Amino acid sequence: MNKQKIFWIIFILLAIVCGIFAFDFYSKNKWINCTLFSLLSLVCIVLAQTSALSYIQKTEKLLLAIQKKDFSLFPKTEENSFVNNAVKLYYQSKEEHLSLSSYKLLYQEILNQLEIGLMILTEKNNHWEVFYVNPIFLEILQIPKYNSWNLYENKIPNFYKIIEQTNYENSQEFFDISINENAKQSFSLRTKKVQNAKHRFCIISLESVQKIIEQKEKLAWNNLMKVISHELLNTLTPVNSLIQNLEYIANQEIIEKEDQQDMKESLMIINSKSKQLLNFVDDYRQVAELPKPVFKTISLTNIVESALNFLKPEFEKNHIKIINSLENHTILADEKMIERCLINLYLNAIYAVSDNVERTIKTEIKTQNKRIILSVEDNGIGIQKEIQDKIFLPFFTTRSGGSGIGLTLSKSIIEAHKGYLNYKPLEQGSRFEIWFVE
């Protein structure tokens, strides 16, 4: 038992004893003694109450500090368990508050570093307020920061109207707006609803379409330059070394038969490397200078059958089973270009199934959502997940002796026909889909 509690009990007992004596003196009409002991009893009661209130006040102060999130106090633990528990609760809340503040600062700094505009709205009493907005968002729209969402209605009315039309639900769209009376710019806008039992948020992300295109173009250009520089170095480095060797031999007064043989071999290698470089340049020209398609009404089934007949010897040599499920559809397209695209897909499929015991290539033509889909599917080795996003890059290949332009060229051909070429991994094998407008 702590000292404070002992003192409180002593004061209570003294108050009771003094009260008993006061009553005894009162019954004997000893008024002075009665008054004296009554005052002593009252003093003991006041002291006992003061002792008890001091703990209550300390505890109330700590609880109020926790409620108001005032963590500037440094209370000390005491022997009284009531106060001691309050002190422990205070420091526990203080630690949690500091942790939350640190995480909030970290997350805010991460969001501030994003290259896309981000605004988070929160709903309070049926009104939307700005919970967070990063500097890029304000910079894109060239607006000041407000805490009230309604204040943005006058600054960016078109943008505000678009968000209102989404009803603060999930959406994705593109829009054009003029900022500060300048020329209109295109933006990609996404909204995402996040809700729990107590709060509702709307996350708005904004990105310039021009910036997206520039980043994609820069990435594609960097990848292309890596491939070109790699091919040039692989070709020119040994050629340069051989030329230096030829210069050394040519500067000798007498050229021996052994040196003559070295010169012949060097010239053969230089010739081979030159042809290799010329083939590389020709491949690049095919991708970069794709001719415009000559559109005619053609049957997709006929194109598939023509491509299959062209490669029939390869299918038979590799014991590949061909499965067709072809709906009869016609499209406006360049017959030779589409056939070339199909042949590229079939050649990739032949390579993919080469290690299988049972080898199957399936071709399908069907319609879906006013689109005609021509797909080539194989049961081969498939494409590793790590390189699936690189298969359409120019000159990217995993095959020894492959040019790396087959899929790039095929994709360019389909895009020239206002369609698109997709890759879909299967449990066993691969599936390439060509989508045409019906």
C-alpha positions as CSV (number, residue, x, y, z in Angstrom):
1,M,0.0,0.0,0.0
2,N,1.5,3.4,-1.0
3,K,2.0,6.3,1.4
4,Q,-0.7,8.5,-0.2
5,K,-3.3,5.8,0.4
6,I,-2.1,5.3,4.0
7,F,-2.4,9.1,4.7
8,W,-5.9,9.1,3.2
9,I,-7.0,6.2,5.4
10,I,-5.5,7.9,8.5
11,F,-7.3,11.2,7.7
12,I,-10.6,9.3,7.4
13,L,-10.1,7.4,10.7
14,L,-9.1,10.7,12.4
15,A,-12.3,12.3,11.1
16,I,-14.4,9.4,12.4
17,V,-12.6,9.5,15.8
18,C,-13.0,13.3,16.1
19,G,-16.6,13.0,15.1
20,I,-17.2,10.4,17.9
21,F,-15.5,12.6,20.5
22,A,-17.5,15.7,19.2
23,F,-20.8,13.7,19.6
24,D,-19.8,12.6,23.1
25,F,-19.0,16.1,24.2
26,Y,-22.2,17.3,22.6
27,S,-24.2,14.9,24.7
28,K,-22.4,16.2,27.8
29,N,-23.1,19.8,26.8
30,K,-19.4,20.5,26.6
31,W,-19.7,23.0,23.7
32,I,-16.1,24.1,23.5
33,N,-14.7,20.6,23.3
34,C,-17.5,19.6,20.9
35,T,-16.8,22.5,18.6
36,L,-13.0,21.8,18.7
37,F,-13.4,18.1,17.7
38,S,-16.0,19.0,15.1
39,L,-13.5,21.3,13.4
40,L,-10.7,18.7,13.6
41,S,-13.1,16.1,12.0
42,L,-13.9,18.6,9.3
43,V,-10.2,19.4,8.6
44,C,-9.4,15.6,8.4
45,I,-12.3,15.2,5.9
46,V,-11.0,18.1,3.8
47,L,-7.5,16.7,3.8
48,A,-8.7,13.2,2.8
49,Q,-10.7,14.7,0.0
50,T,-7.8,16.8,-1.2
51,S,-5.6,13.8,-1.2
52,A,-8.0,11.8,-3.3
53,L,-8.8,14.7,-5.7
54,S,-5.1,15.2,-6.4
55,Y,-4.9,11.8,-8.1
56,I,-8.2,12.3,-9.9
57,Q,-7.0,15.7,-11.3
58,K,-3.7,14.2,-12.4
59,T,-5.5,11.4,-14.2
60,E,-8.0,13.8,-15.8
61,K,-5.2,16.0,-17.0
62,L,-3.5,13.1,-18.7
63,L,-6.7,11.8,-20.3
64,L,-7.6,15.3,-21.5
65,A,-4.1,15.6,-23.0
66,I,-4.6,12.3,-24.8
67,Q,-8.0,13.4,-26.1
68,K,-6.6,16.7,-27.4
69,K,-3.5,15.1,-28.7
70,D,-1.3,17.3,-26.5
71,F,1.9,15.3,-26.0
72,S,4.0,18.1,-24.6
73,L,3.8,16.7,-21.0
74,F,6.4,14.5,-19.4
75,P,4.4,12.8,-16.5
76,K,6.2,10.5,-14.1
77,T,4.9,7.2,-12.8
78,E,3.6,7.1,-9.2
79,E,2.8,4.5,-6.7
80,N,-0.9,5.0,-7.2
81,S,-2.1,2.4,-9.7
82,F,-4.8,4.7,-11.1
83,V,-2.4,7.5,-11.9
84,N,0.3,5.0,-13.0
85,N,-2.1,3.4,-15.6
86,A,-3.0,6.8,-16.9
87,V,0.7,7.7,-17.4
88,K,1.3,4.4,-19.3
89,L,-1.7,5.1,-21.5
90,Y,-0.4,8.6,-22.2
91,Y,3.0,7.4,-23.3
92,Q,1.4,4.6,-25.4
93,S,-0.8,7.1,-27.2
94,K,2.1,9.5,-27.6
95,E,4.2,6.7,-29.3
96,E,1.3,5.8,-31.6
97,H,0.8,9.4,-32.5
98,L,4.5,9.9,-33.4
99,S,4.5,6.7,-35.5
100,L,1.4,7.9,-37.4
101,S,2.9,11.3,-37.9
102,S,6.1,9.7,-39.3
103,Y,4.2,7.4,-41.6
104,K,2.0,10.4,-42.8
105,L,5.1,12.4,-43.5
106,L,6.7,9.5,-45.4
107,Y,3.6,8.8,-47.5
108,Q,3.1,12.5,-48.2
109,E,6.7,12.8,-49.4
110,I,6.3,9.7,-51.7
111,L,3.1,11.2,-53.2
112,N,4.8,14.5,-53.7
113,Q,7.5,12.8,-55.7
114,L,5.0,11.3,-58.2
115,E,5.2,12.5,-61.8
116,I,1.4,12.4,-62.1
117,G,-1.1,14.8,-60.6
118,L,-2.9,13.4,-57.5
119,M,-5.8,14.8,-55.5
120,I,-7.7,13.0,-52.8
121,L,-11.2,14.2,-51.8
122,T,-13.0,13.2,-48.6
123,E,-16.7,13.5,-47.9
124,K,-17.8,15.2,-44.7
125,N,-21.5,16.0,-43.9
126,N,-22.4,15.4,-47.6
127,H,-19.8,17.9,-48.7
128,W,-16.5,17.1,-50.4
129,E,-13.2,18.5,-49.0
130,V,-9.6,18.2,-50.2
131,F,-7.9,15.6,-48.1
132,Y,-4.6,15.8,-50.1
133,V,-3.2,17.3,-53.3
134,N,0.3,17.0,-54.6
135,P,2.3,19.8,-56.2
136,I,2.2,18.2,-59.7
137,F,-1.6,18.4,-59.8
138,L,-1.5,22.1,-58.9
139,E,1.3,22.7,-61.5
140,I,-0.6,20.9,-64.3
141,L,-3.8,22.9,-63.8
142,Q,-2.0,26.0,-62.7
143,I,-4.2,26.6,-59.7
144,P,-3.7,27.4,-56.0
145,K,-4.3,25.0,-53.2
146,Y,-7.8,25.1,-51.5
147,N,-9.1,23.0,-48.7
148,S,-12.7,23.2,-50.0
149,W,-13.5,21.3,-53.2
150,N,-16.2,23.8,-54.1
151,L,-13.7,26.6,-54.5
152,Y,-12.2,24.8,-57.5
153,E,-15.4,25.2,-59.4
154,N,-14.6,28.8,-60.4
155,K,-10.9,28.1,-61.1
156,I,-11.3,25.0,-63.3
157,P,-15.0,24.7,-64.1
158,N,-14.6,22.1,-66.9
159,F,-12.5,19.8,-64.8
160,Y,-14.9,20.2,-61.8
161,K,-17.9,19.4,-64.0
162,I,-16.2,16.2,-65.2
163,I,-15.6,15.0,-61.7
164,E,-19.1,15.8,-60.7
165,Q,-20.4,13.8,-63.6
166,T,-18.5,10.7,-62.5
167,N,-20.5,10.9,-59.2
168,Y,-17.1,10.4,-57.5
169,E,-17.2,6.7,-58.5
170,N,-14.6,4.7,-60.5
171,S,-14.0,6.1,-64.0
172,Q,-11.3,6.5,-66.6
173,E,-11.5,9.0,-69.6
174,F,-9.6,11.5,-71.7
175,F,-10.6,15.1,-71.9
176,D,-9.3,18.4,-73.4
177,I,-9.3,21.6,-71.4
178,S,-7.8,25.1,-71.9
179,I,-5.6,26.3,-69.0
180,N,-5.3,30.1,-68.5
181,E,-6.8,30.7,-71.9
182,N,-4.0,28.8,-73.6
183,A,-4.4,26.2,-76.3
184,K,-6.3,23.1,-75.3
185,Q,-4.4,20.2,-73.8
186,S,-5.3,16.5,-73.6
187,F,-5.3,14.7,-70.2
188,S,-5.8,11.2,-68.9
189,L,-8.2,11.3,-65.9
190,R,-8.9,8.4,-63.5
191,T,-11.1,8.4,-60.4
192,K,-11.1,5.7,-57.8
193,K,-13.6,5.4,-54.9
194,V,-12.3,4.1,-51.6
195,Q,-14.9,3.6,-48.8
196,N,-15.2,2.0,-45.4
197,A,-17.9,2.1,-42.7
198,K,-16.8,5.6,-41.6
199,H,-15.1,7.4,-44.5
200,R,-15.5,7.9,-48.2
201,F,-12.6,9.0,-50.4
202,C,-12.3,9.8,-54.1
203,I,-8.8,9.5,-55.6
204,I,-8.2,11.6,-58.7
205,S,-5.1,11.0,-60.9
206,L,-4.3,13.4,-63.7
207,E,-1.6,13.0,-66.4
208,S,-0.8,14.8,-69.6
209,V,-1.4,12.7,-72.7
210,Q,1.5,14.5,-74.4
211,K,3.8,13.6,-71.6
212,I,2.7,10.0,-71.7
213,I,3.4,9.9,-75.4
214,E,6.8,11.6,-75.0
215,Q,7.8,9.1,-72.3
216,K,6.8,6.1,-74.5
217,E,8.6,7.6,-77.5
218,K,11.7,8.2,-75.5
219,L,11.6,4.7,-74.0
220,A,11.1,3.2,-77.5
221,W,13.9,5.3,-78.9
222,N,16.3,4.3,-76.1
223,N,15.6,0.6,-76.6
224,L,16.1,1.0,-80.4
225,M,19.4,2.8,-79.9
226,K,20.6,0.1,-77.6
227,V,19.8,-2.6,-80.2
228,I,21.4,-0.6,-83.0
229,S,24.5,0.3,-81.0
230,H,24.9,-3.3,-79.9
231,E,24.6,-4.6,-83.5
232,L,27.0,-2.0,-84.8
233,L,29.6,-2.7,-82.1
234,N,29.4,-6.4,-82.6
235,T,30.0,-6.0,-86.4
236,L,32.4,-3.1,-86.5
237,T,34.7,-4.0,-83.6
238,P,36.1,-7.2,-85.2
239,V,36.1,-5.5,-88.7
240,N,38.2,-2.7,-87.3
241,S,40.7,-5.2,-85.7
242,L,41.0,-7.1,-89.0
243,I,41.6,-3.9,-91.0
244,Q,44.4,-2.9,-88.6
245,N,45.9,-6.4,-89.2
246,L,45.6,-6.0,-92.9
247,E,47.3,-2.6,-92.8
248,Y,50.2,-4.1,-90.8
249,I,50.7,-6.9,-93.4
250,A,50.4,-4.5,-96.3
251,N,53.2,-2.3,-95.0
252,Q,55.7,-5.1,-95.0
253,E,58.2,-5.2,-97.9
254,I,57.7,-8.9,-98.5
255,I,54.4,-10.6,-97.9
256,E,54.8,-14.3,-97.1
257,K,52.3,-17.0,-98.1
258,E,51.1,-17.3,-94.5
259,D,50.4,-13.6,-94.4
260,Q,48.6,-13.9,-97.7
261,Q,46.4,-16.6,-96.2
262,D,45.6,-14.3,-93.2
263,M,44.7,-11.5,-95.6
264,K,42.3,-13.8,-97.5
265,E,40.6,-15.0,-94.3
266,S,40.4,-11.5,-93.0
267,L,38.7,-10.2,-96.2
268,M,36.3,-13.1,-96.1
269,I,35.3,-12.2,-92.5
270,I,35.0,-8.5,-93.4
271,N,32.8,-9.5,-96.3
272,S,30.6,-11.7,-94.1
273,K,30.3,-9.0,-91.4
274,S,29.4,-6.4,-94.1
275,K,26.6,-8.5,-95.4
276,Q,25.4,-9.1,-91.9
277,L,25.3,-5.3,-91.3
278,L,23.6,-4.8,-94.7
279,N,20.9,-7.3,-93.7
280,F,20.5,-5.6,-90.4
281,V,20.0,-2.2,-92.1
282,D,17.5,-3.8,-94.6
283,D,15.5,-5.3,-91.6
284,Y,15.4,-1.8,-90.0
285,R,14.3,-0.3,-93.3
286,Q,11.4,-2.8,-93.5
287,V,10.2,-1.7,-90.1
288,A,10.8,2.0,-90.5
289,E,9.6,2.3,-94.1
290,L,6.5,0.1,-94.0
291,P,4.5,0.7,-97.3
292,K,1.0,2.0,-97.1
293,P,-1.6,-0.8,-97.3
294,V,-3.6,-1.1,-100.5
295,F,-7.1,-1.8,-99.1
296,K,-9.4,-4.2,-100.8
297,T,-12.3,-6.4,-99.7
298,I,-10.8,-9.7,-98.9
299,S,-11.7,-13.0,-97.2
300,L,-9.8,-13.7,-94.0
301,T,-10.4,-17.4,-94.4
302,N,-8.7,-17.3,-97.8
303,I,-5.7,-15.5,-96.4
304,V,-5.4,-18.1,-93.6
305,E,-5.6,-21.0,-96.1
306,S,-3.0,-19.3,-98.3
307,A,-0.5,-18.8,-95.5
308,L,-1.1,-22.4,-94.3
309,N,-0.5,-23.8,-97.8
310,F,2.7,-21.7,-98.1
311,L,4.1,-23.3,-94.9
312,K,2.6,-26.7,-95.5
313,P,6.0,-28.3,-96.1
314,E,7.3,-26.9,-92.8
315,F,4.3,-28.3,-90.9
316,E,4.7,-31.7,-92.4
317,K,8.4,-31.8,-91.8
318,N,7.9,-30.9,-88.1
319,H,4.9,-33.2,-87.7
320,I,2.7,-30.4,-86.6
321,K,-1.1,-30.9,-86.3
322,I,-3.1,-27.9,-87.7
323,I,-6.5,-27.2,-86.2
324,N,-8.8,-24.5,-87.8
325,S,-12.0,-22.9,-86.5
326,L,-12.7,-20.3,-89.2
327,E,-15.8,-18.2,-89.4
328,N,-16.3,-16.6,-92.8
329,H,-15.6,-12.9,-92.6
330,T,-14.4,-10.2,-95.0
331,I,-12.4,-7.1,-94.2
332,L,-10.9,-4.1,-95.9
333,A,-7.2,-4.9,-95.9
334,D,-4.0,-5.4,-97.9
335,E,-4.0,-9.1,-98.7
336,K,-0.2,-9.5,-99.0
337,M,0.6,-7.6,-95.8
338,I,-1.9,-9.6,-93.7
339,E,-0.6,-12.8,-95.2
340,R,3.0,-11.8,-94.3
341,C,1.9,-11.0,-90.7
342,L,0.3,-14.5,-90.4
343,I,3.3,-16.2,-91.8
344,N,5.5,-14.5,-89.1
345,L,3.1,-15.7,-86.4
346,Y,3.1,-19.3,-87.8
347,L,7.0,-19.3,-88.0
348,N,7.1,-18.3,-84.3
349,A,4.6,-21.0,-83.5
350,I,6.6,-23.6,-85.4
351,Y,9.7,-22.6,-83.3
352,A,7.7,-22.6,-80.1
353,V,6.5,-26.3,-80.5
354,S,9.8,-27.7,-81.8
355,D,10.6,-29.4,-78.5
356,N,7.2,-30.9,-78.0
357,V,6.3,-34.5,-78.6
358,E,2.7,-33.5,-79.6
359,R,2.8,-30.3,-81.7
360,T,-0.4,-28.4,-82.4
361,I,-1.1,-25.0,-84.0
362,K,-4.7,-23.7,-83.9
363,T,-6.1,-20.9,-86.0
364,E,-9.5,-19.3,-85.1
365,I,-11.6,-16.5,-86.6
366,K,-14.5,-15.2,-84.6
367,T,-16.4,-12.0,-83.8
368,Q,-16.6,-10.2,-80.4
369,N,-18.1,-6.8,-79.6
370,K,-18.2,-5.8,-83.3
371,R,-14.6,-6.8,-83.7
372,I,-13.2,-9.6,-85.9
373,I,-10.6,-11.6,-84.0
374,L,-8.0,-13.8,-85.9
375,S,-5.9,-15.8,-83.4
376,V,-3.0,-18.1,-83.8
377,E,-2.4,-20.5,-80.8
378,D,0.3,-23.1,-80.1
379,N,1.0,-25.6,-77.3
380,G,4.7,-24.7,-77.2
381,I,7.1,-23.5,-74.5
382,G,5.4,-20.1,-74.2
383,I,7.1,-16.8,-73.4
384,Q,8.8,-16.1,-70.1
385,K,6.9,-13.5,-68.0
386,E,10.1,-11.4,-67.6
387,I,10.3,-10.7,-71.4
388,Q,6.6,-10.5,-72.3
389,D,6.6,-6.7,-72.5
390,K,9.6,-6.8,-74.8
391,I,8.5,-9.1,-77.5
392,F,7.2,-6.4,-79.8
393,L,10.4,-4.3,-79.5
394,P,12.5,-4.0,-82.8
395,F,15.3,-6.6,-83.0
396,F,14.5,-8.2,-79.7
397,T,14.8,-12.0,-80.0
398,T,15.7,-15.0,-77.9
399,R,16.4,-17.2,-81.0
400,S,19.9,-17.7,-82.2
401,G,19.9,-16.4,-85.8
402,G,16.6,-14.6,-85.4
403,S,16.3,-11.1,-86.8
404,G,13.9,-9.8,-84.1
405,I,11.7,-8.0,-86.5
406,G,8.9,-10.5,-87.1
407,L,6.6,-9.5,-84.3
408,T,7.5,-5.8,-84.7
409,L,6.7,-5.9,-88.4
410,S,3.5,-7.8,-87.7
411,K,2.4,-5.3,-85.1
412,S,3.1,-2.4,-87.5
413,I,1.1,-4.0,-90.3
414,I,-1.9,-4.5,-88.1
415,E,-1.7,-1.0,-86.7
416,A,-1.6,0.3,-90.3
417,H,-5.0,-1.5,-90.7
418,K,-6.4,0.4,-87.6
419,G,-6.3,-2.9,-85.6
420,Y,-4.1,-4.2,-82.9
421,L,-2.0,-7.3,-82.2
422,N,-2.1,-8.8,-78.7
423,Y,-0.2,-11.6,-76.9
424,K,-2.0,-13.8,-74.3
425,P,-0.1,-16.4,-72.3
426,L,-1.7,-19.8,-71.9
427,E,-1.2,-22.5,-69.3
428,Q,0.7,-24.3,-72.1
429,G,1.7,-22.3,-75.0
430,S,1.0,-18.9,-76.5
431,R,-1.9,-17.1,-78.2
432,F,-1.5,-14.1,-80.5
433,E,-4.8,-12.2,-81.4
434,I,-5.3,-9.8,-84.3
435,W,-8.3,-7.5,-83.8
436,F,-10.0,-5.9,-86.8
437,V,-12.9,-3.5,-86.9
438,E,-15.9,-5.3,-88.4
